[in-house]
């Protein structure tokens, strides 16, 4: 089988990997995105890396897969909206196809990361998985019956916007009660700042670690939690409860064999994996958890690029059938 190239365009970095015939990572490179320079410059950096970092193998690369933190038109490969990049209606697929002379598949970065875990990570060899990434926001993906779900308008995977509290906290999506409004990085920071302002004595450790409340982040909460701070501990427990409540719904509705948790918040608080597992097993249907394993994502920052390359391989295979 041919070589595949994968790219992950994030708000701060571009990650690129080269996959071999067996799906192994043969080479990997990382470059700053410099999104402020505009979409043309960012795509030029991808082309430049392909031509220089992978120069010797470029003639043997059959396709490029690209994951982007934004909404993607599956048919054209255009990025419709990518707020972290400041992009609207950028024809990523068209431009990279013209620049490199390769077939190009473009997808959302979280869906790409889901494919990465399925192809080469914690979901390898499993046909039914739910992947939830908890970072600044919350997103994910689902593989059911060996098929990646995409939805009627290619927006499947907005798992962070599943409501867990009726009339609850305001979410950045404009809704209320979303799990993202309780368990994401931005929500953890927001809730911690509210605690400091509302109860300075209980929030003393958070204030000390951050200097001023405005600088409190999810990492501040993690640091206070590691010190044994009671307020941070209560907040982490509440994050686990809300994340576990959402996960219970995913497990009951989708019946995965594996629930995979990843993202920056989980990397900082790996205890969340076991905590979510407890909540799910206490509340989900017995039949839905009979074959379930709750595990941590395995690929880390290279997952989206690996998954994007795997999607490109699948697209080539489908074309050749």
Buried (B, 14 or more C-beta within 10 A) or exposed (E): EEBBBBBBBBBEEBBBBBBBEEBEBBBBBBBEBEBEEBBEEBBBBBBEBBEEBBEEBBEEBBBBBBBBBBBBBBEEBBBBEBEBBEBBEBBBBBBBBEBBEBBBBBBBBBBBBBBBBBBBBBBBEBBBBBBBBBBBBBBBBBBBEEEBBBEEEBEBBBBBBBBBBEEBBEBBEEBBBBBBBBBBBBBBBBBBBBBBEEEEEBBBBBBEBBEEBEEBBBBBBBBBBEEEBEBBBEBBEBBBBBBBBBBBBBBBEBBBBBBBBBBBBBBBBEEBBEBBBEBBBEBBEEEBBEEBBBBBBBBEBBBBBBBBBBBBBBBBEEEEE
